[in-house]
Amino acid sequence: MYKLMEKKDRDKYRLLKYLQSSEKQLFPTAELTEKLNLSEVKISELVDDLINDFSSNWPELQANEQLFRNNFNEVIKGPNYSVEPFFKLFIQRSILYQLARDLFYERDISFEKYAAKHNRSISTIMRLWRYLKDVFLEFDIRIIKREGIFMMDGPEEKIRYLFFTLFKDSGKKVPSLVQRYHLDYVNDSKAIPATQMKIDNLNLMLNIALTRIRKEKFIEKEMDFFYIMNKLTNEEAFYEIFAPFYAKKLPVDRLETEINFLYFFINTWSILEHKVVASASTYLTPKIISQKDFTICNNILFEVGNAHQINLNPESYFYLIANMILMLRKQAVFGSLVDLRGNFTNTDEYDAFMQKLPPSVLEQDAISTEQLFILYYPLISENQSMIKVLLMSRYGFENIKLLQKKITSFLHHSVEFIQLLQHKPDLIITDYYYENDEVPIYYITPFPRNRELERLARFIDETIET
């Protein structure tokens, strides 16, 4: 959760995210200062800190596997570059995170003790506390003091989802309550296979729920608030499996609502795959079509599809409409918390997606554009027209096959290799002189080295992108 990082770590994270957003490996300092609006001295300081962070926390690994700086003061991404280890580290060591964690467990929070522990002034800790209160208030959660203890007041479902995100980002360890057999509530295990991530997420939310219940903090919404239409899972089976976790921990009249919340959470947690939606034996009844949620989603589906010129087959339509309805319900319950991580909003792909969206989609608030991007990105990627490449070699078809394999390994986009001019290539690549006035020709050596293949791949990628 980016907002709860220390200020300097937020700057580091911005730098890391910018490096991640580009396919380049090498970044001149001047470029980083311009893009991040930071001085060269500050950039150098951040890079040094990142290298020290990595070396200190993962001493068994080489820091230059992540990033390093050369003699020309250029920042270079290492072969195993990733933002994730740093993200977790920045959250864990943040005073804001530690305050939030103590708030969750309703521990005694003493500003004086925090100041002494972290070698900060009391006024600094109090400033961070006020900032934390403002962040929580963005999600309709107030921090109050009752009987000398700081605690949270607000929609319980949002409090739990906020800490699910926060604890997940921080890598917090919790007791292992959920096992593989607890996922036997699905109607078709072949269509919806059990995954470790689903087990981990369900386990974390269950631990959060039980912790809150021990503090007598219950879900107050009516059961209809968490209603979802899902024929892929069995709600009754889910109840039977998870009811024992709550036994004797809460009033009987609250049990069904609590389990219903957990059922809603895990069923709206991720996007349903194409094959999963296709496996569901269902159809659009007049009752479904007449629902407000369906109308909203269908309108968004039409607008986005039209803007990005996506030709939908029936399977893709059901994939989109099923997931949109789940997304709409998820956002109705958790609000802006669903986009708390927001990893991709500064990427070229997201910007390209946003640029084509009509005002009607940008202005609606039923489903965020971040969620729509997650849903549509696979379809948009598949929908991109591949360029056709005619590959020719004086040494015959075996060499052509080898060149195809090598060239493909350097490309960031898919291409279609063809064998005949009648298939209308967009580009001809050849290792011998060839005349054609209608198709661009790119010449390579018969046995190109990696550097030459990299140049060729860049040329093809640029051709596709333009």
Buried (B, 14 or more C-beta within 10 A) or exposed (E): BBEBBBEEBBBBBBBBBBBBBBEEBEBEBEBBBEBBEBEEEBBBBBBEBBBEBBBEBBEEEBBBBBBBBEEEEBBBBBEEBEBEBBBBBBBBBBBBBBBBBBBBEBEEBEBEEBBEEBEBEEEBBEEBBEBBBEBBEEBBBEBEEEEEEBBBBBBBBBBBBBBBBBBBBBEBEBEEBBEEEBBEBBBBEEBBEBEEEBBBBBBBBBBBBBBBBEEEBBBEBEEEBBEBBBEBBBBEEBBEBBEEBBEEEBEEEBBEBBBBBBBBBBBBBBBBBBEBBBBBEEEEEEEBEEEEBBEBBBBBBEBBBEBBEBEBEEEBBBBBBBBBBBBBBBBBBBBBBBBBBBBBBBBEEBEEBBEEBEEEBEEBEBBBBBBBBBBBBBBBEEBEEEBBBBBBBEEEEEBBEEBBEBBEEBBEBEBEBBEEEEEEBBBBBBBEEEEEEEBEBBEBEEEBEEEEBEBBBBBBBEBBEE
